Amino acid sequence: MKLKSMLAFALSALMVGSMAGCRELPKNAKTASAAGSTAASATGELKPESGAKLTFRTSSANQIKFAKAVAKKFEEKYGVKVTAEDGSVYDQNKANLEAASGKGPDVFMSPHDKTIENQRAGLLLKLNDGIASQLKKDVSDVAMKTVTMNGGVYGVPVSVETYVMFYNKKLVKGAPAASFEQLLRDSKDFNNAGQNKFWFLSNVSEGATMYPMLSVYGYKPFGENGTDNENAGFDKPEFEKGLEVLKKYHDLMPAASGDLANWD
């Protein structure tokens, strides 16, 4: 139920890859972890190996420009060649297989809801305490929760998505609705499915967009802090009341759920 957050597993974290075990090393090579210091000089400054290079893979087609920009900045600062790959769509099975064969990317982007699965599969390196501490200062607490497990930080949030309401000033005279009740009243007067006219439309097929309605009476998924994996809270009266509100929310939009899923 959390807001979506896309994560880039940090290029600047260390000179080793952030995907654990995805690069085959020469037999005489020493391995390093993101929590270790084998890549650091005596002064504590990170130093790349001779001939070091990295691969940075996106998780969707619209992220490649971002990846190339990050790769360029990283090369300029550290002198390490970075190849940006268009991942198009994040594929968990592919990530697992590539990691096992040693052919996966060093750094990759992933939806936040894949963080736990990636970590349990052994795909991620834990960031060292210095980097984790700086991230906690620079990044919102909400975003950091998506990459923090058992006290360790395993990724770097790069964006957080949310939603806003737009209204057509030609149709909405005066101030727009300030409550769900007003939206419901206005919709009953305006809606005409035959003419494909709806006063209010939203994507009701995703948890993030349903959550405001489900939480009207205080429903909190997975406990007070959202960390109790054994307690989704579906048996709570607050959730049942939220479902009743959601039913009214659906009634505002008498259209096929498939159509609403394509609202953008």
Summary of the structure (lengths in Angstrom):
residues: 264
radius of gyration: 23.1
end to end distance: 19.9
largest distance: 75.3
contacts: 712
relative contact order: 0.14
helix: 36%
strand: 14%
